[in-house]
Amino acid sequence: MPKIDQATRVGERDVLLELRETRRVMIEELMQRLKDGKITARNLESQRRSAFRGGRKARNRVRRVLVETGNAGMGHVLEELSRG
């Protein structure tokens, strides 16, 4: 089942890439808030709870990669089952 293993490895790599990019963008946004003076001792708690502006897009990108990986893996599984 090397094709299934490969699909899983590629999917894992793609998800990690998306998560790294999301982390980078989140840190960039946080640093910009800090530079703009929007983070103070008084509003620190609310800043911690504030939503990441790119959250929806990030979730959609990760979801897309997971679905593509699942579909590719399922295709390989079906291929293996049809051989058996």
Buried (B, 14 or more C-beta within 10 A) or exposed (E): EEBBEEBBEBBEEBBEEBBEBBEEBBEEBBEEEEEEEEBEEEEEEEBEEBEBEBEEEBEEBBEEBBEBBEEBBEEBBEEEEEEE
